[in-house]
Amino acid sequence: MDTKVTRITMLADLLNEGAGEACLVEIYGPSLGKKYVLDRPEINIGRGENCEILLELDNVSRRHCTFLVREDGVFLRDNGSTNGTYLNNVEVRGDTPLRSGDLVKVGSAIFKFLFGGELGSIEAQYHEEIYRLTIIDGLTQAYNKRYLLEFLEREMARCSRHQRDLSLVIFDIDHFKKINDTYGHLAGDYVLRELAATLKSRIRREECFARYGGEEFALVLPETGHQNTIFLADKLRKIVEQHPFIFEGKRMPVTYSAGVADMIAAHDSPLSFIKAADERLYEAKRRGRNQVVGDT
C-alpha cells in the first residue's frame, strides 16, 4: 500500500479513536446541534445521495464540498458548487486548512469545526457548543431570543429593586425582503451576519445585543437613560447606513428602523416591555424608515 495512503488511513483511525478526533457541529440549519465525526480520508457534503453528510437545501449543490483528512491536518475543498463554500465568511479557494472553532457555511447551513488536539477534549468542546446553541444565534453569533428574555427578566427585577433606568431598543432592517428577493437569501444571511458583527463590536459587556427573530434585533441598556439610548441607537443607525455591505462584488444599501422604550411600572414582563419598543419601531417605519423613534 502507498505510504502516504497508509499515513492518511492511520490518521483517520486516530481521529475515530478520539486521539485527535475531529468533527462538525451544525450550528445553523435543518439539523441544529447534530455532530458529524470526520473519521475517514474524505467526507462529502451535498444534496447527492452518495454524500456522507446529506444536506437537502435548495442552495446546496449535489456534491458541494469535501473535508479531507490528511497527515498534516484537516482541509476543506469546494467542489465547484453553485453558491460557493465559505470558511469564516471568506469563500474557499483550493484546499484550505481548518482550525478548531472555524465556521463553515454550506448553502444556508453553518457548521463549526472542532478538533480534539487543539483545544482539549472533543467531547468537552462539543458539550460547550451545545450549551452555546441554547443562548447564541448560530447565523449572527449574537445572543438569541431565549437569552434576551432571560436577560430582560433579570435586569427588570434588578432595576426595579434599585430604582434604576433600563432601556430597550428594537431594530428592524428596512426592506429586508427586497434584499432577499433582489440579491438572494445567501446575501440576506450575509447582511444579518455583517450587521450583527458591526453592532456587536460597539456593545459593552454589561449590555445585551440579541437577534430577536428574522431581521429583528434587540439591545438592552441598563442604567443608560432615555436620551442617551436614543443617541446611541441613532449613532449605530448612521454606522450601519454608511457601512459597505458587499456580497459577491455587489454593494447593497442597508438601513434599519428602531424603537426605544424605557421600563415603567406597567411593564410587568419582558414581553410587555418589548411590545412598547415594538410600537415605537412601527412608528419609525410609518414615518419613513431609517430612523429612531423614542416617543409615543
Summary of the structure (lengths in Angstrom):
residues: 296
radius of gyration: 22.1
end to end distance: 76.4
largest distance: 76.4
contacts: 954
relative contact order: 0.10
helix: 35%
strand: 29%
